[in-house]
Amino acid sequence: KNSGRSIHTEQTTMTSTTSTSSNSNNSNSDDDQAGAAASPPLLPPSIAHNLPLIHRCLLADPSEYESLTWSGRPRQWSTPSYEEFVADLQEASNLHDDNNNPETIALAMKRAFLDQVCQRIQSPSPSSQRDPSSSSALLNLQPAQDLLLELHQQLRALIPSRTDLHGLLRDEPVQRDATTTKDEPRSSCSSMAQLWALTIQAARATSLLESEARAASTRAWIAVAQPRQEELAASTTDSDSSLTIFFLVSSLLYLLYKAELCANDKQEFYFSTLWLPLLVRQQQGAALERAALAQRQQQQQGNGISGSGGSVVESLTLEALPATRAWLQEAYENRDTTNDNRRNDDTSTEDQHHHYHRLLRTSWVRDILFRSPHNNNTATTASLVWPEIFYLDQAFFQGLRLRIRLAVAGSALALYASRVAHNPQALTTTTTSNADNNNNNGHDDDNNNDNDELELRRAALVNAMGARGQASETVYRHDIIDATVQLARYWKRSTTATNTPLDEDALRQHCRGVILGQDPVLQLLEQRMKTCFEELIQHGNGEGTTTTTTTTNPVVAPARLQSDRAAPTLSSSQPPKQQPQRPHRKRDFLQRANALFGRRGLSFFGSDLALCSWNALRVIETALDIYGAALLEPELSRLAAESTSS
């Protein structure tokens, strides 16, 4: 009856139902019955048909599994009290119209809905106007009754298989009679006191379905609402006080919010403990992506899906992926031929595997990520059509290239600002990691204040560079130059060379060259950045890398993730306690990348570039995991054989 037992019951029911369904579907064939018992549970359609979710899971490193969510938003560990919930609604309604935060907009809309419902309740209903002697003659309780019915439905949806418990929440008192119309609502719940009693009953049911930490705020609300309900029950007439009505409606909205939190917790519990391991550990995600790509290519070619008995995955060949084949051809032609004197027969399969992966990693950086007609290592200046195997990454890739371009330009601007300020040590200051700022444990408040101000200057520069298209080009350039000058002035105040004047005119001239892409320092930093990316992605393999090896005895509904960490429970509203430190591939990569970019003169945006290089690495690694053994390596082997024979 608590959250842990209820969710465990639902998980067991779902697992057994899925297994039974899988076995029943395979029972028509005697040959399939033995394999059905050992097969892992099938993914539900909400997962199997959600390719963006599947791809997001495959892109994640095992060290990131704990933070992955179904919705893609961070987990909400905290649970606001009723008072905090109402305060948030009030604050959102007072914000200006130019606030574009989606969460704030949602709160403002909820507050507007609350006010509308309160207004409707205070307007008499048609039935009460015909019967002035009614105890609810001054109130129209139907809007609040509709909210209560919605709350009942959401609570039942949390335990869909426990139909024996659904009847504990009675809808009859607040439902319309079959003989009435929408404009003439009637129900047996005709007083505010009765509606309060039903609301408190629903709140008690909510507290039983929530986790213990989330239920504490619900029980606190019940403790406040119970005396108010008793006062209304003892009164002979309903209170038409606006405060009483506001309390009722806001309480119903709060309980609906709590039910939504509980549903999200349940959904994320299933995802992290059952579906995510199936996607990444049992390789169902990779198989679904290959099948989706095959179906996409067949539909584009107008061939449809063959029903001859062959699977969709088997029909995925490079003949249907011309852009991918062209990329492989170019990657092989632009390879490093230093070791080509060795024959394929003298190279082990494992060596060939690593050789092909290194080749494709290099080509990913040179020929796709930073492809340009000015690349000296590219045999042709023709633009490469986007390879089909990266079709799920195309939108992300465009944003990634933009962030890299802005980070390099920002590094060039910061370099000029430090030179003009005669403060060459400025760029060695850590400015881009909040974690580093916490290492001093509060022992150096002055240093913290300096870092805070420097971070503000950096944020102003980032905002100015990212505002292209929001104003005229003249305003765009002016804002970037002004943010750079402000950064130089800050660094000038931080240096001991105060007698040297700040040459702002020279700095503005350098800024114009960087913005136009014609500055030699910018071009030098861009080349250094590409070299860093190639080095990092080429040697990014290490502990925690996913592999395509499948298990011979698949585990049905594994309870632990690939990282061997148990999923966080719902018994607390706080994040899980820190476990003993283990090798953390992403953290180690980012630290190494940040240091490398810093040594190459890109330290001011080193953490941004480090994160971009990590994301680029995961894209090519995921593609190699999904398509390497099935498509890419055989084609490269064929090209190598043709080259050797010729």
C-alpha positions in Angstrom: 0.0 0.0 0.0 3.0 2.3 0.1 4.8 3.5 -3.0 7.5 0.9 -3.0 5.1 -2.1 -2.7 2.6 -0.6 -5.2 5.2 0.0 -7.8 6.8 -3.4 -7.2 3.5 -5.0 -7.7 2.9 -3.2 -10.9 6.3 -4.1 -12.2 5.8 -7.7 -11.4 2.4 -7.7 -13.1 3.8 -6.0 -16.2 6.8 -8.4 -16.4 4.6 -11.5 -16.1 2.1 -10.1 -18.5 4.7 -9.3 -21.1 6.4 -12.7 -20.7 3.0 -14.5 -21.0 2.2 -12.4 -24.1 5.5 -13.3 -25.6 5.1 -17.0 -24.9 1.6 -17.1 -26.2 2.6 -15.4 -29.5 5.3 -18.0 -30.0 3.1 -21.0 -29.0 1.9 -21.5 -32.6 5.3 -23.0 -33.5 6.8 -25.9 -31.6 10.3 -24.8 -32.6 9.8 -21.4 -31.0 8.4 -22.5 -27.7 11.8 -23.3 -26.2 13.4 -20.0 -27.2 10.4 -18.0 -26.0 11.1 -18.9 -22.4 14.7 -17.6 -22.5 13.9 -14.4 -24.5 13.9 -11.1 -22.6 10.7 -9.1 -22.2 9.6 -7.1 -25.2 9.7 -3.3 -25.0 6.3 -1.6 -24.8 5.2 0.4 -27.9 5.7 3.7 -26.0 9.4 2.8 -25.8 10.0 0.8 -29.0 8.4 3.5 -31.2 10.2 6.4 -29.5 13.3 6.6 -31.6 14.6 9.9 -30.0 14.4 8.3 -26.6 16.1 5.1 -27.8 18.9 7.2 -29.4 19.3 9.3 -26.3 19.8 6.2 -24.3 22.4 4.7 -26.7 24.3 8.0 -26.8 24.6 8.1 -23.0 27.7 6.8 -21.4 27.2 4.2 -18.6 28.3 6.8 -16.1 25.2 8.9 -17.2 22.6 6.2 -16.8 21.5 7.3 -13.4 20.6 10.8 -14.7 18.7 9.5 -17.8 15.0 10.0 -17.6 12.0 9.1 -19.9 11.0 12.7 -20.3 14.5 14.0 -20.9 14.1 16.5 -18.1 16.1 16.3 -14.8 14.4 14.3 -12.0 12.4 16.4 -9.6 13.7 15.2 -6.2 12.1 17.9 -4.1 8.4 18.0 -3.2 6.9 21.5 -2.6 4.4 21.9 0.2 1.0 23.3 -0.4 2.1 26.8 0.7 5.2 26.7 -1.6 2.9 25.5 -4.5 0.6 28.5 -4.0 3.5 30.9 -3.6 5.0 29.7 -6.9 1.6 30.3 -8.7 1.4 33.8 -7.2 5.0 34.6 -8.2 4.5 33.4 -11.8 1.4 35.5 -12.2 3.4 38.6 -11.3 6.2 38.1 -13.8 6.5 40.3 -17.0 5.2 39.1 -20.3 8.8 38.9 -21.7 9.6 35.9 -19.5 9.9 32.9 -21.9 10.8 30.2 -19.3 8.4 27.3 -20.2 8.0 26.3 -16.5 7.1 29.8 -15.5 4.6 30.1 -18.4 3.0 26.8 -17.3 2.7 28.1 -13.7 1.2 31.4 -15.0 -1.4 29.5 -17.0 -2.2 27.3 -14.0 -2.7 30.4 -11.9 -5.0 31.9 -14.6 -7.0 28.6 -14.6 -7.3 28.7 -10.8 -8.7 32.3 -10.9 -11.2 31.3 -13.6 -12.5 28.3 -11.7 -12.9 30.4 -8.5 -14.9 32.9 -10.5 -17.1 30.2 -12.0 -17.8 28.7 -8.5 -18.9 32.1 -7.2 -21.4 32.5 -10.0 -24.7 30.7 -9.2 -25.6 27.6 -11.2 -28.9 27.5 -13.2 -30.3 24.8 -10.9 -29.5 26.9 -7.8 -31.2 29.9 -9.3 -34.4 27.9 -9.7 -34.1 26.7 -6.1 -33.1 29.6 -3.8 -33.7 27.4 -0.7 -30.8 25.2 -1.7 -27.8 25.3 0.7 -25.5 25.9 -2.3 -27.7 28.6 -3.9 -24.8 31.1 -4.0 -22.2 28.6 -5.3 -21.7 26.6 -8.5 -19.7 23.6 -7.3 -19.6 21.9 -10.7 -16.1 23.2 -11.7 -14.6 21.9 -8.4 -16.4 18.6 -8.8 -14.9 18.2 -12.3 -11.4 18.7 -10.8 -12.2 16.1 -8.2 -13.3 13.6 -10.8 -10.1 14.2 -12.8 -8.1 13.6 -9.6 -9.9 10.3 -9.1 -9.0 9.2 -12.6 -5.4 10.0 -12.2 -5.2 8.1 -8.9 -6.8 5.0 -10.5 -4.3 5.2 -13.4 -1.5 4.8 -10.9 -2.7 1.3 -10.1 -4.6 0.2 -13.3 -4.4 -3.5 -12.4 -5.9 -3.1 -8.9 -9.5 -2.7 -9.9 -10.5 -3.9 -6.5 -9.2 -0.6 -5.1 -10.7 1.7 -7.7 -14.1 1.7 -6.0 -12.7 3.2 -2.8 -12.8 6.6 -4.6 -16.5 7.2 -5.2 -17.4 9.2 -8.3 -21.2 9.0 -7.8 -21.5 11.9 -5.4 -19.9 14.4 -7.9 -21.1 12.9 -11.2 -24.0 14.5 -13.2 -27.2 12.6 -13.3 -28.0 10.9 -16.6 -31.1 13.0 -17.1 -29.3 16.4 -16.8 -27.4 18.4 -19.3 -24.1 20.2 -19.1 -25.9 23.5 -18.5 -28.0 21.9 -15.7 -25.6 20.0 -13.5 -27.0 18.0 -10.5 -25.2 15.7 -8.1 -25.7 14.3 -4.6 -22.7 16.4 -3.5 -24.6 19.6 -3.0 -22.6 21.4 -0.3 -19.1 22.7 0.2 -18.6 20.4 3.3 -19.4 17.3 1.3 -17.0 18.3 -1.4 -14.3 19.0 1.2 -14.8 15.5 2.7 -14.4 13.9 -0.7 -11.3 15.9 -1.4 -9.7 14.9 1.9 -10.5 11.3 1.1 -8.7 11.6 -2.3 -5.8 13.2 -0.5 -5.5 10.2 1.8 -5.5 7.9 -1.2 -2.8 10.1 -2.8 -0.6 9.8 0.4 -0.8 6.0 0.3 0.4 5.8 -3.4 3.2 8.3 -3.0 6.7 7.7 -1.7 7.2 8.3 2.0 9.0 11.6 1.4 6.4 13.0 -1.0 3.5 11.8 1.2 4.7 14.0 4.1 3.5 17.2 2.4 0.1 15.6 1.5 -0.4 14.6 5.1 0.5 18.1 6.2 -2.2 19.5 3.9 -4.7 17.0 5.4 -3.9 18.3 8.9 -4.7 21.8 7.8 -7.8 20.9 5.7 -9.5 18.5 8.2 -10.5 21.2 10.8 -11.8 23.5 8.0 -14.0 20.6 6.7 -15.4 20.0 10.2 -16.3 23.7 10.6 -18.1 23.6 7.3 -19.9 20.4 8.3 -21.1 22.1 11.5 -22.4 25.1 9.6 -26.0 25.2 8.3 -25.0 27.2 5.1 -22.1 27.1 2.7 -19.4 29.7 3.0 -19.2 31.9 0.0 -15.9 33.4 1.2 -13.4 33.9 -1.6 -10.6 32.6 0.6 -12.5 29.4 1.3 -13.1 28.9 -2.4 -9.5 29.7 -3.3 -8.3 27.2 -0.7 -10.5 24.5 -2.1 -9.6 25.0 -5.8 -5.9 25.5 -5.1 -5.9 22.4 -3.0 -7.5 20.3 -5.8 -4.8 21.7 -8.2 -2.1 20.8 -5.7 -3.4 17.3 -5.3 -3.5 16.9 -9.1 0.1 18.1 -9.2 1.0 15.5 -6.5 -0.7 12.8 -8.5 1.2 13.9 -11.6 4.5 13.7 -9.6 3.6 10.2 -8.5 2.9 9.1 -12.1 6.2 10.5 -13.2 8.0 8.7 -10.4 6.4 5.5 -11.4 7.2 6.0 -15.1 10.8 6.8 -14.3 11.0 3.8 -12.0 9.9 1.5 -14.9 12.3 3.2 -17.3 15.4 3.1 -15.1 15.0 -0.4 -13.7 13.5 -2.3 -16.6 13.4 -0.6 -20.0 16.8 1.2 -20.0 18.7 -2.1 -19.2 16.9 -3.8 -22.1 17.8 -1.0 -24.5 21.5 -0.7 -23.6 22.4 -4.1 -22.0 20.3 -6.5 -24.1 21.0 -4.5 -27.3 17.3 -4.1 -28.1 17.9 -0.4 -28.7 20.6 -1.0 -31.4 18.4 -3.6 -33.1 15.4 -1.1 -33.1 17.5 1.6 -34.6 18.8 -0.6 -37.4 15.2 -1.7 -38.1 14.0 1.9 -38.2 16.7 2.9 -40.6 15.9 0.0 -42.9 12.2 0.9 -42.9 13.0 4.6 -43.4 15.2 3.8 -46.5 12.7 1.4 -48.0 9.9 3.9 -47.6 11.9 6.6 -49.2 12.7 4.3 -52.1 9.1 3.4 -52.4 9.7 -0.3 -52.0 7.7 -0.8 -48.8 8.4 -3.6 -46.4 8.8 -7.0 -47.8 6.6 -9.7 -46.3 8.6 -12.7 -47.7 9.7 -13.8 -44.2 13.0 -11.9 -44.1 13.4 -9.5 -41.2 13.7 -5.8 -41.8 17.2 -5.7 -40.2 18.5 -8.2 -42.7 17.3 -6.0 -45.6 19.5 -3.1 -44.3 22.4 -3.0 -46.8 24.7 -0.3 -48.1 22.9 -0.4 -51.4 20.1 1.4 -49.6 22.5 3.8 -48.0 24.3 5.6 -50.8 25.5 8.6 -48.7 27.0 6.2 -46.0 28.8 4.2 -48.7 30.2 7.5 -50.2 31.5 8.5 -46.8 33.2 5.1 -46.3 34.7 5.4 -49.7 36.1 8.9 -49.0 37.3 7.8 -45.5 39.2 4.9 -47.0 40.7 7.1 -49.8 41.9 9.7 -47.2 43.3 7.2 -44.8 46.9 7.2 -43.5 48.7 4.8 -45.8 51.7 4.4 -43.6 50.9 0.8 -42.6 49.3 -0.2 -45.9 52.3 -2.3 -46.8 50.9 -5.1 -44.5 48.6 -7.6 -46.2 45.2 -8.2 -44.8 46.1 -11.8 -44.2 48.8 -10.8 -41.8 46.4 -8.7 -39.7 44.2 -10.3 -37.0 40.5 -9.6 -36.9 40.9 -7.7 -33.7 43.6 -5.5 -35.2 41.4 -4.8 -38.3 38.5 -3.9 -36.0 40.5 -1.3 -34.1 42.1 0.0 -37.4 38.8 0.5 -39.0 37.4 2.3 -36.0 40.4 4.6 -35.8 39.9 5.3 -39.5 36.2 6.2 -39.1 36.8 8.3 -36.0 39.4 10.3 -37.9 37.1 10.7 -40.9 34.2 11.7 -38.6 36.2 14.7 -37.4 37.8 15.7 -40.7 35.2 14.8 -43.3 31.9 15.4 -41.4 32.3 17.4 -38.2 34.7 20.0 -39.6 34.2 19.4 -43.3 35.2 22.4 -45.4 36.3 23.1 -48.9 39.5 24.5 -47.3 40.5 21.2 -45.7 43.9 20.3 -47.0 43.5 16.6 -46.2 40.3 16.3 -48.3 40.8 15.1 -51.8 37.6 16.8 -53.1 35.9 20.0 -52.3 32.5 18.6 -53.0 30.0 18.7 -50.2 29.3 15.4 -48.6 25.7 14.3 -48.4 24.8 13.5 -44.8 25.3 9.8 -44.1 22.0 8.0 -43.4 23.3 6.2 -40.3 23.6 9.7 -38.6 20.0 10.8 -39.5 19.0 10.9 -35.8 22.0 13.2 -35.0 21.6 15.8 -37.8 19.7 18.4 -35.8 22.0 17.9 -32.8 25.0 18.1 -35.1 24.0 21.5 -36.3 23.7 22.9 -32.8 27.1 21.2 -31.9 28.9 22.9 -34.7 27.4 26.3 -33.8 28.5 25.9 -30.1 32.0 25.0 -31.3 32.2 27.9 -33.6 31.1 30.3 -30.9 33.5 28.8 -28.4 36.5 29.3 -30.7 35.5 32.8 -31.5 35.0 33.6 -27.8 38.4 32.2 -27.1 40.0 34.5 -29.7 38.1 37.5 -28.2 39.2 36.6 -24.7 42.8 36.2 -25.8 42.8 39.7 -27.3 41.1 41.1 -24.2 43.8 39.7 -21.9 46.6 41.0 -24.2 45.1 44.5 -24.3 44.6 44.4 -20.5 48.3 43.4 -20.1 47.1 40.5 -18.0 48.4 37.4 -19.7 47.7 35.2 -16.6 44.0 36.0 -16.8 43.2 33.1 -19.1 44.8 30.6 -16.7 42.1 31.4 -14.1 39.4 28.7 -13.8 36.2 30.4 -14.9 34.0 27.8 -16.5 33.4 25.1 -13.9 31.3 25.7 -10.9 32.7 22.5 -9.4 36.1 24.0 -9.3 34.8 27.1 -7.5 33.5 24.8 -4.7 37.0 23.3 -4.1 38.0 26.2 -1.8 35.2 25.3 0.7 34.5 28.9 1.4 38.0 29.7 2.7 38.6 32.4 0.0 35.6 34.7 -0.3 37.5 37.3 -2.3 38.5 34.7 -4.9 34.9 33.6 -5.1 33.7 37.1 -5.7 36.3 37.6 -8.5 35.2 34.3 -10.1 31.6 35.3 -9.9 32.2 38.7 -11.6 34.4 37.0 -14.2 31.6 34.4 -14.9 29.2 37.3 -15.4 31.5 38.9 -17.9 31.8 35.5 -19.7 28.1 35.0 -19.7 27.5 38.4 -21.2 29.9 37.6 -24.0 28.2 34.2 -24.6 24.8 35.9 -24.7 26.0 38.5 -27.1 27.6 36.0 -29.5 24.4 33.8 -29.4 22.0 36.6 -30.2 22.5 36.7 -34.0 19.2 37.2 -35.7 17.5 38.8 -32.8 18.6 42.3 -33.8 20.3 43.9 -36.8 23.8 42.9 -37.7 25.2 46.2 -36.5 23.6 45.8 -33.1 24.9 42.2 -32.9 28.5 43.2 -33.6 28.3 46.2 -31.2 27.1 44.0 -28.4 29.9 41.5 -28.9 32.5 44.2 -29.0 31.1 45.9 -25.9 31.1 42.6 -24.0 34.7 42.0 -24.9 35.7 45.5 -23.9 34.0 45.0 -20.5 35.9 41.8 -20.0 39.2 43.6 -20.8 38.3 46.3 -18.3 37.7 43.7 -15.6 41.0 42.0 -16.3 42.7 45.4 -16.3 41.5 46.1 -12.8 42.8 42.7 -11.8 46.4 43.3 -13.0 49.2 45.2 -11.3 50.1 46.9 -14.5 47.7 49.8 -13.8 49.9 52.5 -15.4 49.6 51.0 -18.8 46.5 52.4 -20.6 43.9 50.1 -22.1 43.9 50.4 -25.9 40.2 49.9 -26.5 40.4 51.1 -30.1 42.8 48.3 -31.0 40.7 45.8 -29.1 37.6 46.9 -31.1 39.5 46.5 -34.3 40.6 43.0 -33.4 37.0 42.1 -32.4 35.7 43.2 -35.9 38.2 40.8 -37.5 37.1 37.9 -35.3 33.4 38.6 -36.0 34.1 38.7 -39.8 36.2 35.5 -39.5 39.2 37.2 -41.0 41.4 37.3 -38.0 44.7 35.3 -38.1 44.5 34.4 -34.4 41.0 33.1 -34.9 42.1 30.9 -37.8 45.1 29.6 -35.7 42.8 28.8 -32.8 40.4 27.1 -35.1 43.1 24.8 -36.5 44.3 24.0 -33.0 40.8 23.2 -31.9 40.4 20.7 -34.8 43.6 19.1 -33.9 42.5 18.7 -30.3 39.1 17.2 -31.4 40.9 14.7 -33.6 43.3 13.7 -30.8 40.6 13.4 -28.2 38.1 11.5 -30.4 40.9 9.2 -31.7 42.0 8.3 -28.2 38.7 8.7 -26.4 38.2 4.9 -26.0 38.6 3.7 -22.4 36.8 2.4 -19.4 33.1 2.4 -19.7 33.0 2.2 -23.5 29.9 0.3 -24.7 30.4 -2.8 -26.8 28.3 -4.8 -29.2 28.8 -8.1 -27.4 25.5 -9.7 -26.6 24.9 -12.1 -23.7 24.1 -15.7 -24.4 21.7 -15.9 -21.5 19.7 -12.7 -21.4 18.5 -11.5 -18.0 14.8 -11.0 -17.8 14.0 -7.6 -16.3 17.5 -6.9 -14.9 17.4 -4.9 -11.7 20.8 -3.2 -12.1 22.1 -1.0 -14.9 25.1 -1.6 -17.1 27.1 0.7 -14.8 26.4 -1.9 -12.0 24.7 0.8 -10.0 21.2 0.3 -8.6 18.6 2.7 -9.8 17.6 5.4 -7.2 14.6 4.5 -5.1 11.6 6.6 -4.5 11.9 6.5 -0.7 13.5 9.9 -0.5 12.9 13.3 -2.2 16.7 13.9 -2.2 19.2 12.6 -4.7 20.8 9.3 -3.8 23.8 9.4 -1.5 27.2 9.6 -3.1 28.6 6.1 -3.6 32.3 5.3 -3.3 34.0 6.8 -6.3 34.5 4.5 -9.3 36.1 5.1 -12.6 34.1 7.8 -14.3 34.9 7.9 -18.0 33.1 11.1 -18.9 34.5 13.0 -15.9 38.0 11.9 -16.7 37.6 12.7 -20.4 36.3 16.2 -19.7 39.2 16.9 -17.3 41.7 15.7 -19.9 40.0 17.6 -22.7 39.7 20.8 -20.7 43.5 20.7 -19.9 44.3 20.1 -23.5 42.3 23.0 -24.8 43.8 25.2 -22.1 47.3 24.3 -23.3 46.4 25.2 -26.8 45.1 28.7 -25.9 41.4 27.9 -25.7 41.1 27.9 -21.9 38.4 30.6 -21.6 35.9 28.3 -23.3 37.8 25.1 -22.6 35.0 23.4 -20.7 32.5 24.2 -23.5 34.8 22.7 -26.1 35.5 19.7 -23.8 31.8 19.0 -23.6 31.4 19.4 -27.3 34.2 17.0 -28.0 32.6 14.4 -25.6 29.3 14.7 -27.4 31.0 14.3 -30.8 32.8 11.2 -29.5 29.6 9.6 -28.3 27.9 10.1 -31.7 30.6 8.3 -33.6 31.0 5.6 -30.9 27.3 4.9 -30.9 27.2 4.7 -34.7 30.1 2.2 -34.6 28.3 0.2 -31.9 25.1 0.0 -33.9 26.4 -0.3 -37.5 30.1 -1.1 -37.2 30.1 -4.9 -37.4 26.9 -5.1 -39.5 27.7 -2.6 -42.2 30.7 -0.4 -41.9 33.6 -2.9 -41.2 32.5 -5.3 -44.0 32.5 -2.4 -46.5 35.9 -1.2 -45.4 37.2 -4.8 -45.7 35.9 -5.0 -49.2 37.6 -1.7 -50.1 40.8 -2.9 -48.6 40.6 -6.2 -50.6 40.0 -4.3 -53.8 42.9 -2.0 -53.1 45.2 -4.9 -52.4 44.2 -6.8 -55.5 44.7 -3.8 -57.7 
